[in-house]
Amino acid sequence: MALSDYSQQYRRLLEETGSLLGFGETLEDMSATNMRLILRCVDHGIIDFLNPVNPRTGSLYQWTFSTKEIQITLPEGDYLVQLPVGINDIEGNLRPRNLVNNNVRFNPIERIDWSACRWRLEHPAAYAFAPGAYAVADNNTLIENAPSVDLSTASYELGRGNFSVLFDHVADQQYEYTATVKLNPERLRYAEQDWYGGAAMFPYVLACCLAQAEKKVMGEAGVNAASVSEELVKAIAIDSSRRPEFVGNMTDPSFGYGQMSIQDTKAAVRYFGNP
């Protein structure tokens, strides 16, 4: 991977770590041998940052930014949506946002194996008019095993190395879904957005990387290794203040079922589920 492909934040981690080790001030100053050492320290530092122990519970802490909600729009006449860079998985069902069409209520659609999803797409049921299931697959697999479906109205270009959502039916109209996704730490090397909790977390990620450099390369527990635990406690405190608090549920009597959870955040009240 070329240096120019790395995100600015990841480049900063590499340069700060290389500077501590005396390898230079910029990546262009550093030899290939030095870069291998730096990459090892930074990647291990990121692993340490992403898997901290919560001092209050003694268990691994789950960062608020490790999962997020995104909107997925499936255009009319299409069956595939490419996920943003840095995202390679979806948790649970896709929740439809356009819930009612011609008095038909769309239910959340389940995730199935991608090969089964492809088979359904190629052999649509006569009564089906909307997607009923989805799969997540890497684009390399989709490019090499493209479903044999006429897509005269679809337009997309798959980028190798990324991931896409494959639906089991060509959309008869535009559909919008809400998905809970996991961020892929490795892909975030190349993505500027959603970078490990944003700029506020950068000093703490860097602290973990510098601590790794001191232990793995310099062979000593320096000031960074000594203070990294305290830095992670600060980072957890910041992240915990972002976590929404559960308030309660609401039901929709117009349909006789459906539940909406309410979460109170610092910025606003957010609503999730079936309205």
C-alpha positions in Angstrom: 0.0 0.0 0.0 1.4 3.4 -1.0 2.0 5.9 1.8 -0.3 8.4 0.0 -3.2 5.9 0.5 -3.1 6.2 4.3 -5.4 8.6 6.1 -3.9 11.7 7.7 -4.5 10.4 11.2 -2.8 7.1 10.5 0.2 8.9 8.9 0.5 11.1 12.0 0.6 7.9 14.2 3.4 6.5 12.0 5.4 9.7 12.0 5.1 10.4 15.7 6.1 6.8 16.5 9.0 7.0 14.0 10.2 10.2 15.5 10.2 8.7 19.0 12.4 5.9 17.7 14.8 8.3 16.0 13.9 7.3 12.5 13.1 10.7 11.1 10.3 13.3 11.1 8.3 12.3 8.0 7.5 8.9 6.5 9.6 9.8 3.4 12.6 10.0 5.7 12.2 6.4 7.0 13.7 3.3 5.4 11.7 0.2 4.5 13.2 -1.6 7.5 12.2 1.2 9.8 8.7 1.3 8.4 8.1 -2.3 9.2 9.0 -1.7 12.8 6.9 1.4 13.0 3.9 -0.3 11.4 4.2 -3.2 13.9 4.2 -0.8 16.8 1.3 1.3 15.6 -0.9 -1.6 14.7 -0.2 -3.2 18.1 -0.9 0.1 19.7 -4.2 0.4 18.0 -5.1 -3.1 19.1 -4.3 -2.1 22.7 -6.5 1.0 22.3 -9.4 -0.8 20.9 -9.5 -3.4 23.6 -9.0 -1.6 26.9 -10.1 -2.9 30.3 -12.8 -0.9 32.0 -11.4 0.0 35.4 -14.9 0.1 36.9 -15.8 -3.5 35.8 -12.5 -5.2 35.1 -13.9 -6.3 31.7 -13.2 -5.2 28.2 -14.7 -1.8 27.5 -16.9 -1.4 24.4 -16.3 1.9 22.7 -19.3 3.8 21.6 -17.8 4.3 18.1 -17.1 0.6 17.5 -20.7 0.4 16.1 -22.8 3.0 14.5 -26.0 3.4 12.6 -26.0 4.3 8.9 -28.7 4.7 6.3 -28.7 2.3 3.3 -30.6 3.4 0.1 -31.4 0.7 -2.5 -32.4 2.4 -5.7 -35.3 1.2 -7.8 -34.2 -1.6 -10.2 -31.0 -2.4 -8.2 -30.0 -5.2 -5.8 -26.6 -4.0 -4.5 -25.4 -1.2 -2.3 -21.7 -0.6 -1.6 -20.8 0.0 2.1 -18.7 3.0 3.0 -14.9 2.5 3.4 -14.1 1.3 6.9 -17.3 -0.8 7.3 -17.2 -4.5 6.5 -20.1 -5.9 8.5 -23.7 -5.4 9.6 -25.3 -6.5 12.9 -28.7 -8.0 12.8 -31.6 -7.1 10.5 -32.0 -4.1 8.2 -34.8 -1.9 9.5 -36.9 -0.3 6.7 -37.4 3.5 6.9 -40.2 3.7 4.3 -42.5 1.5 6.3 -45.7 1.7 4.4 -46.4 1.4 0.7 -50.0 0.9 -0.6 -51.0 -0.1 2.9 -48.3 -2.8 3.1 -46.1 -2.7 6.1 -42.4 -3.6 5.4 -40.9 -5.7 8.1 -37.1 -5.8 9.0 -35.2 -8.0 6.6 -33.0 -10.8 7.8 -29.4 -11.6 7.0 -28.6 -14.8 5.2 -25.6 -16.4 3.6 -24.5 -14.6 0.5 -24.7 -17.7 -1.8 -28.2 -18.3 -0.6 -29.0 -14.6 -1.2 -27.6 -14.8 -4.7 -29.7 -17.9 -5.5 -32.9 -16.2 -4.4 -31.9 -13.2 -6.5 -31.5 -15.3 -9.6 -34.7 -17.3 -8.8 -37.2 -14.7 -7.6 -40.5 -15.9 -6.1 -43.5 -15.0 -8.3 -45.2 -13.2 -5.4 -42.2 -11.2 -4.2 -42.0 -7.5 -5.0 -39.6 -6.2 -2.3 -36.3 -7.5 -0.8 -36.9 -10.0 2.0 -33.3 -10.8 3.0 -29.8 -9.5 2.5 -26.2 -10.6 2.7 -22.8 -8.9 3.2 -19.9 -9.9 0.9 -16.6 -8.5 0.0 -16.5 -6.9 -3.5 -13.8 -9.3 -4.7 -16.3 -12.2 -4.2 -19.1 -10.3 -5.9 -17.0 -9.2 -8.8 -15.9 -12.8 -9.4 -19.3 -14.3 -8.8 -21.7 -11.7 -10.2 -25.3 -12.8 -10.1 -26.9 -13.4 -13.5 -29.5 -10.7 -13.3 -30.4 -8.1 -15.9 -29.6 -4.7 -14.4 -30.5 -2.3 -17.3 -31.4 0.5 -14.9 -28.7 -0.1 -12.2 -25.4 1.8 -12.1 -22.5 1.2 -9.7 -18.8 0.4 -9.7 -17.5 -2.0 -7.2 -14.2 -1.1 -5.6 -12.0 -4.1 -4.8 -11.3 -4.5 -1.1 -14.5 -2.9 0.1 -17.8 -4.6 1.1 -21.4 -4.5 -0.3 -24.9 -5.4 0.7 -26.5 -7.9 -1.6 -30.3 -8.1 -1.6 -32.4 -11.1 -2.6 -34.7 -9.2 -4.9 -34.4 -6.4 -7.5 -36.1 -3.4 -5.9 -39.4 -2.4 -7.5 -39.0 1.1 -5.9 -36.4 2.9 -3.9 -36.0 1.4 -0.4 -34.3 3.0 2.6 -33.0 1.0 5.5 -31.2 1.7 8.8 -28.4 -0.6 9.7 -26.2 -1.1 12.7 -22.6 -1.6 11.5 -19.2 -2.4 12.9 -16.2 -0.3 12.0 -13.3 -2.3 10.6 -10.1 -1.1 12.3 -7.9 -2.2 9.4 -9.9 -0.3 6.8 -9.8 2.8 9.0 -6.1 3.1 8.0 -7.4 4.6 4.7 -10.6 6.4 5.8 -10.7 9.9 7.3 -14.3 9.7 8.6 -15.2 7.8 11.8 -11.6 7.5 12.7 -11.4 5.7 16.1 -13.8 8.1 17.8 -12.6 11.2 16.1 -9.9 13.8 16.9 -10.6 13.7 20.7 -9.3 10.2 20.8 -6.2 10.7 18.8 -3.9 11.5 21.8 -4.9 8.3 23.5 -4.4 6.1 20.4 -1.0 7.7 20.0 -0.2 7.0 23.7 -0.8 3.3 23.1 1.4 3.3 19.9 4.3 5.1 21.7 4.1 2.7 24.6 4.4 -0.2 22.2 7.4 1.4 20.6 9.1 1.8 23.9 8.5 -1.9 24.8 9.0 -3.6 21.5 11.8 -1.6 19.9 13.5 0.4 22.6 13.3 -2.5 25.1 12.4 -0.3 28.0 9.2 0.9 29.8 9.5 4.7 29.3 7.2 7.5 30.2 4.6 6.5 27.7 4.4 2.9 28.8 4.2 4.0 32.4 1.3 6.4 31.7 -0.7 4.5 29.1 -3.1 2.9 31.5 -4.0 6.3 33.0 -4.5 7.7 29.5 -6.9 4.9 28.6 -8.9 5.6 31.8 -9.3 9.3 30.6 -10.3 8.1 27.1 -12.9 5.7 28.6 -14.3 8.6 30.7 -14.7 10.8 27.6 -16.3 8.0 25.6 -18.7 7.1 28.4 -20.0 10.7 28.5 -21.1 10.2 24.9 -23.1 7.1 25.6 -26.8 7.6 25.3 -29.0 6.7 28.2 -32.1 4.5 27.8 -35.3 6.4 28.7 -38.2 4.1 27.8 -40.4 2.6 25.1 -43.4 3.8 23.1 -45.9 1.6 21.2 -47.8 2.4 18.0 -51.5 1.6 18.5 -52.4 2.3 14.9 -50.8 -1.0 13.8 -51.4 -2.8 17.0 -47.8 -3.6 17.5 -44.4 -2.1 17.1 -42.1 -0.6 19.7 -39.9 2.4 19.7 -37.0 2.8 22.1 -36.0 6.3 23.2 -32.5 7.3 24.0 -31.5 10.6 25.6 -28.2 12.0 24.5 -26.3 15.2 25.3 -27.3 16.7 22.0 -30.9 15.5 21.6 -33.4 12.8 22.1 -33.1 10.0 19.5 -35.8 7.5 18.5 -35.1 4.0 17.2 -37.3 1.2 16.0 -40.7 1.0 14.4 -42.7 4.3 14.8 
